[in-house]
Amino acid sequence: MKILFFGTPEFSVPFLKALVDDKRFEVVGVVCQPDKPSGRGNRVVACPVKQFAETIKVNIYQPSSLKVAEAAQTLLSIDADAFVVVAYGKLIPPTLLHAPRLGCINVHPSLLPAYRGPSPMQWAIAQGDTQTGVSIMLLDEGMDTGPILAQETIGIDDNETYDSLVRKVHTIGPRLLLETLDRLGRGEVIPAAQDETQSSLTRLLEKEDGRINWHQSMVDIERKARAYHPWPGAWSVWNRAGKELRLKILFMKPADFRADVPPGTVTVKNNRLFVDAADGTMELCSIQPEGKAAMDAVAFLNGYSDVNGATLA
């Protein structure tokens, strides 16, 4: 089976590697987004999928737009049996969607129709779900609305972070993709329409999403901190001596006492750091002040002894 793979970030790489390693499939090309400036030096770097593709000596395509006729024709001329899309980052236009013999197959890390869109794993953790999953689907013109080919459930632990959930998806997802492609090629898969009454939609996360609202409950704050690790991270702002200092909260947990002060107020007790939420007190165990390295509460208090009684917002 000839596969044209579409993907861009690190998340996509294990799926591409699984296809390359399986002799039932031939990856005849890789499509990823153009190289972009990155980091403080604004140096142009290749995306993770391109970096991996270069090691396996496969043709790489980086069109600025799939809607350009020349780009679409180039991809169509490859004559792949199936397109496999894993976090490519752009919509596939209708001219390409229905071109391959077996269709355009997408991997989505949720139990569709729940959490359609770009941030399903973060949404599942932030909402306090106890399970999510991987869906293999046929793409259509909508946002993750196509028929389902296969699904597998993944449990979400009480201490789950985005990073740990990605590892679970990488354990299950590539295998499920290979099994589904093989069965699809043998005509053993019957696509199942999604139940629109159960659908929900996510959006791209922004830096501001990580800002902690201390007027929320401790449960909501802790869930979002886990969901948004490592990006955009959980953070708050301390107005210190007339200047704003952004503090990234790397690890926090419910405190073993209640300070009973207004939400966002900092309490220092026994060389430990606490902040009140709407319904209780959180202990900040690991902090990273803007421009500094990560540190524990003791190291933070050694450098910022004036934080007691301050307000984080």
C-alpha positions as CSV (number, residue, x, y, z in Angstrom):
1,M,0.0,0.0,0.0
2,K,1.5,3.3,-1.1
3,I,1.1,6.0,1.6
4,L,1.6,9.8,1.3
5,F,2.1,11.1,4.8
6,F,1.0,14.5,6.0
7,G,2.3,15.7,9.4
8,T,4.4,18.5,11.0
9,P,5.2,18.4,14.8
10,E,6.9,15.9,17.0
11,F,3.6,14.3,17.8
12,S,3.4,13.0,14.2
13,V,6.8,11.3,14.1
14,P,6.0,8.0,15.8
15,F,3.1,7.4,13.3
16,L,5.4,8.0,10.4
17,K,8.1,5.8,11.8
18,A,5.6,3.0,12.4
19,L,4.5,3.2,8.7
20,V,8.1,3.2,7.5
21,D,9.0,0.2,9.7
22,D,6.0,-1.9,8.5
23,K,6.7,-3.8,5.3
24,R,3.0,-3.8,4.4
25,F,3.3,-0.1,3.6
26,E,5.5,2.1,1.4
27,V,5.8,5.7,2.3
28,V,6.1,7.4,-1.1
29,G,6.4,10.9,0.2
30,V,6.0,13.2,3.2
31,V,4.1,16.5,3.2
32,C,4.9,19.0,6.0
33,Q,4.6,22.7,6.6
34,P,7.4,25.0,5.4
35,D,10.5,25.7,7.6
36,K,9.9,28.5,10.0
37,P,12.0,30.8,12.2
38,S,12.2,29.5,15.8
39,G,13.8,30.3,19.1
40,R,15.4,33.5,20.4
41,G,17.8,33.6,17.5
42,N,14.9,33.4,15.0
43,R,16.8,30.7,13.2
44,V,15.0,28.9,10.4
45,V,14.6,25.3,11.4
46,A,12.9,22.2,9.9
47,C,9.9,20.7,11.6
48,P,10.4,17.4,13.4
49,V,8.6,15.4,10.7
50,K,11.0,16.8,8.0
51,Q,14.0,16.1,10.2
52,F,12.9,12.4,10.5
53,A,11.9,12.2,6.8
54,E,15.4,13.3,5.9
55,T,16.9,10.3,7.7
56,I,14.8,7.8,5.7
57,K,15.6,9.3,2.3
58,V,12.0,9.9,1.2
59,N,10.7,12.7,-1.0
60,I,9.6,15.8,1.1
61,Y,7.0,18.3,0.0
62,Q,6.5,21.6,1.8
63,P,3.9,23.6,-0.2
64,S,2.9,27.0,1.3
65,S,-0.7,26.1,0.4
66,L,-2.4,23.0,-0.7
67,K,-5.0,25.1,-2.6
68,V,-2.4,26.1,-5.2
69,A,-3.1,24.1,-8.3
70,E,0.6,23.3,-9.0
71,A,1.1,21.9,-5.4
72,A,-2.1,19.8,-5.6
73,Q,-1.1,18.4,-8.9
74,T,2.3,17.4,-7.7
75,L,0.8,15.5,-4.8
76,L,-1.8,13.9,-7.0
77,S,0.8,12.7,-9.5
78,I,2.4,10.6,-6.7
79,D,-0.6,8.2,-7.1
80,A,-0.7,7.1,-3.5
81,D,-3.3,4.5,-2.4
82,A,-4.0,6.5,0.8
83,F,-3.1,9.9,2.4
84,V,-2.4,9.6,6.1
85,V,-2.8,12.8,8.1
86,V,-1.4,13.2,11.6
87,A,-1.4,16.8,12.9
88,Y,-0.4,18.3,9.6
89,G,-1.8,21.7,10.7
90,K,-3.7,22.7,7.6
91,L,-7.0,21.7,6.1
92,I,-6.8,19.3,3.1
93,P,-8.8,20.8,0.2
94,P,-11.5,18.8,-1.6
95,T,-9.3,18.4,-4.7
96,L,-7.0,16.1,-2.5
97,L,-9.5,14.7,0.0
98,H,-11.2,12.2,-2.3
99,A,-8.3,11.6,-4.7
100,P,-6.6,8.5,-3.2
101,R,-8.2,5.1,-3.8
102,L,-8.6,4.4,0.0
103,G,-9.3,8.0,1.0
104,C,-7.6,10.5,3.3
105,I,-7.1,8.9,6.7
106,N,-6.7,11.0,9.8
107,V,-5.5,10.2,13.3
108,H,-7.3,12.2,16.0
109,P,-6.5,11.8,19.7
110,S,-10.0,11.8,21.2
111,L,-13.1,9.6,21.1
112,L,-14.8,11.5,18.3
113,P,-17.2,13.2,18.0
114,A,-15.9,14.5,21.4
115,Y,-13.3,17.2,21.2
116,R,-13.0,17.9,17.5
117,G,-10.3,20.5,16.6
118,P,-6.7,21.2,17.5
119,S,-6.4,20.6,21.3
120,P,-8.3,17.5,22.2
121,M,-5.9,16.0,24.8
122,Q,-5.6,19.3,26.7
123,W,-9.4,19.7,26.7
124,A,-10.0,16.2,28.1
125,I,-7.6,16.7,31.0
126,A,-8.8,20.2,31.8
127,Q,-12.5,19.0,31.8
128,G,-11.6,16.3,34.3
129,D,-12.5,13.4,32.0
130,T,-11.5,9.9,33.1
131,Q,-10.9,8.6,29.6
132,T,-10.2,9.7,26.1
133,G,-8.9,7.7,23.1
134,V,-7.6,7.6,19.6
135,S,-9.9,7.8,16.5
136,I,-8.9,6.7,13.0
137,M,-11.3,8.5,10.6
138,L,-11.8,9.4,7.0
139,L,-11.4,13.1,6.4
140,D,-14.2,15.1,4.8
141,E,-14.7,18.8,4.2
142,G,-15.6,19.5,7.9
143,M,-13.5,19.8,11.1
144,D,-13.0,16.2,12.2
145,T,-16.5,15.3,11.1
146,G,-15.8,12.4,8.8
147,P,-16.8,8.7,9.4
148,I,-15.0,6.7,12.0
149,L,-12.9,3.7,10.9
150,A,-11.6,2.6,14.3
151,Q,-11.4,3.8,17.9
152,E,-9.6,2.7,21.1
153,T,-10.0,4.1,24.6
154,I,-7.3,5.5,26.8
155,G,-7.7,6.1,30.6
156,I,-6.8,9.4,32.1
157,D,-5.1,9.2,35.5
158,D,-5.6,11.7,38.3
159,N,-2.1,13.1,37.8
160,E,-2.2,13.0,34.0
161,T,-0.4,15.8,32.1
162,Y,-0.4,16.6,28.4
163,D,3.0,15.0,28.1
164,S,2.0,11.8,29.8
165,L,-1.1,11.5,27.7
166,V,0.8,12.0,24.5
167,R,3.0,9.0,25.5
168,K,-0.1,6.9,26.0
169,V,-1.4,8.0,22.5
170,H,1.9,7.1,21.0
171,T,1.7,3.6,22.6
172,I,-1.7,2.9,21.1
173,G,-2.1,5.2,18.1
174,P,0.5,3.9,15.6
175,R,-0.5,0.3,16.1
176,L,-4.2,1.2,15.7
177,L,-3.4,3.1,12.5
178,L,-1.5,0.2,11.0
179,E,-4.2,-2.3,11.8
180,T,-6.9,0.0,10.4
181,L,-5.0,0.6,7.2
182,D,-4.4,-3.1,6.7
183,R,-8.1,-3.9,7.2
184,L,-9.2,-1.0,5.1
185,G,-7.0,-2.3,2.2
186,R,-8.6,-5.7,2.5
187,G,-12.1,-4.2,2.5
188,E,-12.9,-5.2,6.1
189,V,-13.7,-1.8,7.5
190,I,-17.2,-0.3,7.4
191,P,-17.0,3.5,8.1
192,A,-19.4,4.7,10.8
193,A,-21.0,8.1,10.7
194,Q,-20.4,10.3,13.8
195,D,-23.2,11.2,16.1
196,E,-23.6,15.0,15.7
197,T,-25.6,15.3,18.9
198,Q,-22.6,14.3,20.9
199,S,-20.0,16.6,19.2
200,S,-17.8,19.2,20.9
201,L,-15.2,21.5,19.6
202,T,-11.8,22.6,20.8
203,R,-9.6,25.5,19.6
204,L,-6.0,26.4,19.4
205,L,-4.5,27.2,22.8
206,E,-3.0,30.7,23.4
207,K,-0.4,31.9,25.9
208,E,-3.2,33.6,27.9
209,D,-5.0,30.3,28.4
210,G,-2.2,29.4,30.9
211,R,-2.9,32.4,33.1
212,I,-4.3,31.1,36.4
213,N,-7.6,32.5,37.6
214,W,-7.3,32.2,41.4
215,H,-11.0,32.8,41.7
216,Q,-11.6,29.4,40.3
217,S,-11.8,26.2,42.3
218,M,-8.6,24.3,43.3
219,V,-9.8,21.4,41.1
220,D,-10.2,23.6,38.0
221,I,-6.8,25.2,38.6
222,E,-5.0,21.9,39.1
223,R,-6.5,20.3,36.1
224,K,-5.6,23.2,33.8
225,A,-2.0,23.2,35.2
226,R,-1.7,19.5,34.2
227,A,-3.5,20.0,30.8
228,Y,-1.3,23.0,29.8
229,H,2.1,21.4,30.7
230,P,4.5,22.1,29.1
231,W,2.7,24.7,26.9
232,P,1.3,27.3,27.5
233,G,2.1,26.3,31.1
234,A,0.3,27.5,34.2
235,W,1.5,31.0,35.1
236,S,0.5,34.1,37.1
237,V,1.7,37.7,37.4
238,W,3.1,39.3,40.6
239,N,3.1,43.1,40.5
240,R,6.4,43.6,42.4
241,A,7.6,47.1,43.1
242,G,5.6,48.5,40.3
243,K,6.9,45.9,37.8
244,E,5.1,42.8,36.6
245,L,7.0,39.5,37.2
246,R,5.6,36.5,35.5
247,L,5.8,33.3,37.5
248,K,5.4,29.9,35.9
249,I,4.0,27.4,38.3
250,L,5.6,24.0,37.4
251,F,4.0,22.0,40.2
252,M,1.4,22.7,42.8
253,K,-0.9,20.7,45.0
254,P,-3.7,21.3,47.6
255,A,-2.3,22.5,50.8
256,D,-2.7,20.7,54.2
257,F,-4.3,23.8,55.7
258,R,-6.5,26.7,54.7
259,A,-5.2,30.2,54.8
260,D,-8.6,31.9,54.4
261,V,-7.3,34.9,52.6
262,P,-8.7,36.4,49.3
263,P,-8.0,34.4,46.1
264,G,-4.6,35.1,44.7
265,T,-3.1,36.1,48.0
266,V,0.3,34.6,48.8
267,T,1.0,33.1,52.3
268,V,4.5,32.0,53.4
269,K,4.5,29.4,56.2
270,N,7.4,27.3,57.5
271,N,9.4,28.2,54.4
272,R,6.6,26.9,52.1
273,L,4.7,28.9,49.6
274,F,0.9,29.0,49.3
275,V,-1.7,30.8,47.3
276,D,-5.5,30.8,47.9
277,A,-8.0,29.8,45.3
278,A,-11.8,30.2,45.5
279,D,-12.4,27.3,47.8
280,G,-9.1,26.6,49.5
281,T,-5.3,26.9,49.5
282,M,-2.8,25.6,46.9
283,E,0.9,24.9,47.7
284,L,3.3,26.0,45.0
285,C,6.2,23.5,45.1
286,S,8.1,24.4,41.9
287,I,8.3,27.9,40.4
288,Q,10.1,29.5,37.5
289,P,10.3,33.3,37.6
290,E,10.5,34.9,34.2
291,G,14.1,34.8,32.9
292,K,15.2,32.4,35.6
293,A,15.7,28.7,36.0
294,A,13.1,26.5,37.7
295,M,13.4,26.3,41.5
296,D,11.7,24.9,44.5
297,A,9.8,27.0,47.0
298,V,12.8,27.3,49.4
299,A,15.1,28.7,46.7
300,F,12.3,31.0,45.5
301,L,11.7,32.4,48.9
302,N,15.5,33.0,49.4
303,G,15.4,35.3,46.4
304,Y,12.0,36.8,46.8
305,S,11.5,37.3,50.6
306,D,8.9,40.1,50.0
307,V,6.3,37.8,48.4
308,N,4.4,37.1,51.6
309,G,1.0,38.9,51.4
310,A,1.4,39.7,47.7
311,T,-1.4,39.1,45.2
312,L,-1.0,37.0,42.1
313,A,-3.3,37.7,39.2
